């Protein structure tokens, strides 16, 4: 089951933020950024996300890395 919240035409995935934070803690900032890009790419290819998934997840991973 995929959990998403429609926000202004986007399909926000709050679980992605949890994945970003965990990957920053476990793998490090650069790997978390790469993982966020790959997750956004997979979401778009599978039709579960919009193009807004890229900036949202990348900025989320970057902020998680800076805050950690």
PAPADO-509056 format. One record per residue: x, z, y of N, C-alpha, C in turn. Coordinates in pm, 1 decimal. Layout:
BEGIN
SITE       n.u       n.w       n.v      ca.u      ca.w      ca.v       c.u       c.w       c.v
SITE         X         Z         Y         X         Z         Y         X         Z         Y
...
END
This chain:
BEGIN
SITE       n.u       n.w       n.v      ca.u      ca.w      ca.v       c.u       c.w       c.v
SITE      84.3       0.0    -118.2       0.0       0.0       0.0      88.3       0.0     123.8
SITE      63.0     -90.6     212.9     140.9    -105.8     334.9      61.6     -45.1     449.4
SITE     121.5      46.1     523.0      56.3     113.6     635.0     101.7      49.4     764.4
SITE       6.3      -1.2     842.7      39.7     -59.2     971.7     -69.8     -26.6    1072.8
SITE     -31.8     -28.0    1197.7    -122.4       4.4    1306.9    -123.9    -112.7    1404.5
SITE    -240.3    -174.5    1428.3    -243.3    -284.4    1525.6    -233.7    -231.4    1668.4
SITE    -130.4    -276.2    1740.7    -108.5    -233.0    1878.5     -81.6    -356.4    1964.4
SITE    -174.4    -390.9    2050.5    -158.7    -503.3    2144.1    -111.8    -631.5    2076.1
SITE    -171.0    -667.8    1966.9    -136.4    -791.5    1898.3     -20.5    -781.2    1801.7
SITE      42.9    -666.7    1794.8     150.6    -648.8    1697.9      99.4    -568.9    1579.1
SITE     174.7    -569.8    1473.9     141.5    -491.2    1354.6     250.6    -385.7    1338.4
SITE     235.5    -274.3    1408.9     337.5    -170.2    1410.0     343.3    -101.2    1273.8
SITE     464.7     -79.9    1225.0     487.7     -13.7    1096.6     561.6     117.7    1122.2
SITE     489.9     229.9    1128.3     556.9     356.4    1159.7     654.6     402.0    1052.0
SITE     638.8     355.5     930.5     731.0     392.1     823.8     869.0     331.1     849.9
SITE     874.1     221.1     923.7    1002.4     158.5     956.8    1091.1     253.8    1035.9
SITE    1033.1     335.4    1121.5    1113.2     429.9    1198.7    1176.2     534.8    1107.8
SITE    1101.9     577.6    1008.2    1157.4     672.8     911.0    1274.1     609.3     835.8
SITE    1258.2     485.3     797.4    1365.2     414.0     727.1    1486.6     397.5     818.1
SITE    1463.0     368.0     945.6    1574.7     354.5    1040.3    1652.4     485.2    1052.5
SITE    1582.8     596.0    1067.9    1649.6     725.2    1084.6    1725.5     763.1     958.0
SITE    1664.9     744.2     842.8    1732.4     777.2     718.2    1854.8     689.3     695.1
SITE    1844.1     562.3     729.0    1959.5     474.4     708.9    2072.3     505.5     807.0
SITE    2038.8     551.3     927.3    2143.8     593.8    1020.9    2216.2     714.9     965.4
SITE    2141.6     809.0     912.5    2202.8     931.2     860.1    2287.2     901.2     736.3
SITE    2236.2     818.3     648.2    2304.0     793.2     520.5    2414.4     687.9     533.4
SITE    2386.4     577.9     604.0    2479.0     464.1     605.9    2559.1     448.9     733.9
SITE    2503.7     491.0     845.0    2571.0     472.9     972.5    2494.4     377.6    1063.2
SITE    2534.5     373.3    1187.9    2459.7     298.7    1289.9    2456.7     148.4    1266.0
SITE    2572.4      89.8    1234.7    2577.1     -56.3    1221.0    2500.2    -103.7    1098.6
SITE    2509.3     -28.4     989.5    2434.5     -66.3     870.1    2285.1     -47.3     891.1
SITE    2247.8      53.4     968.4    2105.8      73.8     999.7    2052.2     -41.4    1083.5
SITE    2133.3     -89.3    1175.6    2093.0    -203.5    1257.5    2075.4    -328.3    1171.4
SITE    2167.0    -349.7    1078.2    2155.5    -463.8     986.3    2033.5    -447.9     896.2
SITE    2009.4    -326.9     848.2    1892.4    -302.3     763.9    1761.8    -322.6     838.3
SITE    1758.4    -285.0     965.6    1638.1    -305.9    1046.7    1611.2    -455.2    1065.5
SITE    1717.4    -532.0    1086.3    1700.2    -677.0    1100.0    1647.9    -738.0     970.8
SITE    1704.3    -696.8     858.3    1660.8    -750.0     728.7    1516.8    -710.2     699.6
SITE    1480.6    -586.2     730.9    1342.5    -541.8     707.5    1245.0    -620.6     794.0
SITE    1280.4    -645.8     919.3    1194.1    -725.7    1006.9    1182.2    -868.7     957.1
SITE    1292.4    -922.6     909.8    1290.8   -1058.8     856.9    1199.1   -1068.3     734.5
SITE    1210.0    -971.1     645.6    1124.5    -970.9     525.8     977.8    -953.5     563.9
SITE     949.7    -866.2     661.0     811.4    -848.2     705.8     753.9    -978.2     761.7
SITE     834.5   -1053.0     836.5     785.7   -1178.8     893.9     770.7   -1288.1     789.1
SITE     864.6   -1295.8     696.9     856.5   -1397.3     591.4     734.7   -1373.4     502.3
SITE     705.0   -1246.6     474.5     592.1   -1215.4     387.0     457.8   -1214.5     460.1
SITE     460.5   -1232.1     592.0     336.5   -1239.0     668.4     279.5   -1102.6     705.1
SITE     355.5    -997.1     690.0     307.2    -862.1     720.1     341.8    -816.8     860.8
SITE     419.7    -892.9     932.8     460.9    -853.5    1067.5     452.0    -969.4    1164.4
SITE     480.1    -939.4    1289.2     484.0   -1042.0    1393.1     627.3   -1049.9    1446.3
SITE     649.3   -1138.7    1541.3     783.0   -1150.6    1598.8     823.7   -1025.6    1676.8
SITE     726.8    -942.7    1712.4     757.9    -817.7    1781.1     824.2    -716.3    1689.0
SITE     828.6    -745.5    1559.3     894.9    -654.9    1465.5    1045.0    -651.6    1489.9
SITE    1101.7    -761.9    1535.1    1246.8    -766.7    1556.4    1292.6    -673.9    1669.0
SITE    1240.9    -689.0    1790.1    1290.3    -598.2    1894.2    1253.0    -452.3    1868.7
SITE    1136.6    -429.1    1811.3    1093.9    -290.5    1787.5    1183.9    -220.5    1686.7
SITE    1211.8    -284.5    1575.3    1293.5    -217.5    1473.5    1439.7    -210.6    1514.1
SITE    1489.8    -313.2    1582.4    1629.6    -310.9    1624.3    1654.1    -205.4    1732.1
SITE    1563.9    -195.4    1827.6    1577.6     -92.4    1930.5    1559.3      45.9    1868.3
SITE    1467.1      57.4    1773.0    1447.6     184.8    1704.4    1571.8     228.1    1627.8
SITE    1635.6     135.4    1560.1    1758.1     168.2    1486.5    1872.4     201.8    1582.7
SITE    1880.8     129.1    1692.8    1984.6     157.0    1791.0    1965.3     294.3    1854.0
SITE    1843.0     328.7    1888.8    1816.9     460.5    1945.2    1840.4     571.8    1844.5
SITE    1804.2     548.2    1720.2    1829.7     647.7    1616.1    1979.6     670.1    1599.6
SITE    2057.0     563.3    1604.7    2201.1     575.4    1594.9    2262.2     648.6    1712.3
SITE    2212.6     620.9    1832.8    2265.2     688.3    1951.0    2227.8     836.1    1952.4
SITE    2106.8     866.7    1909.0    2063.2    1006.1    1909.7    2129.1    1087.1    1797.7
SITE    2164.0    1020.2    1688.7    2228.6    1092.7    1578.7    2373.4    1117.6    1611.2
END
